[in-house]
Amino acid sequence: MAALGNFAPKGDYAFPYRDLVDARVLVTGGRGTLGTAICRGFASLGAQVWSVDQSPIEGHEPHSQISQRVADVRDRATLQAVQAEVAKTEGLDVLVNAHGLQIRSDFAGCDEDTWMTLTDVNLNGVYRSCQVFGEPMRTRGGAIVNIGSVNGVVVSGKGTPYGIQKAAVSHMTKVLAVEWAPLVRVNALAPTAIPSGMTKDLFANADYVRNKTQSIPLQRTGTEEDIVHAVMFLASSASGLVTGHTLMMDGGLSLV
């Protein structure tokens, strides 16, 4: 496969993700709604995928390209155990940090236990994952994609702690893009609301869906496919000159 770090793309415009075909990819939060879609997207290209999540492995994984592993982004030792397995290969080409936790609250109403719980997953979890899985990429090249949120750019009254942590992830993305250059590219996505396990209560509310849709200039919320395509773009050499960037995937919500 082509290197995915600091390398110019080829003129293969019909299949821009060709260099992901044999890639080795690790996705945290891999058994969540978006994480599952991302894993299956990479697997559909022929990539070898590690799906890492704290939730138990249930049933048989139908995709032979996906290896399910149990690890917790709050526990460095569990991540290191997975990295020990990865290290037996030639190493990761792509790391996607897709894990997350939402406990809705405004700032004043967020007690310290809630704040620390959210921070340990949403911010510290990305820190640990990048140190354990991303740092080894510095010797061979690779791409890191962090899943942020539009709430890290605009203020959401009931998602304040989450938004603050996602804003910090965007800045961490910039820092790593500089510190880990030239061989590792680091980017992030900032999507608007997408139906998922984290938002199923919101999307069950017809008033929320109507009001959210009306607030977005493109008049729609996001889909799993939106996220998968964007992750693949940022992971592939099609974005070979892009690093330190947070891609807004909000239909224009942050502009109004």
Protein Blocks (a to p, Z undefined) as FASTA:
>chain_A
ZZfblccddfbfklmmlmmmmpccddehklbmklmmmmmmmmmnopacddddfbdcehjd
fblkbccddddfklmklmmmmmmmmmmmnbjfbdcdfbdcdddddfklmcfklmmmmmmm
mmmmmmmmmmmmmmmmmmnopaddddddfklmbccfklmmmmmmmmmmmmmmmmmmmmmp
ckbccddddddddddfklmmmmmpmklmmmmmmmpmnlpacdfklmmmmmmmmmmmklmm
gghiacddehommmZZ
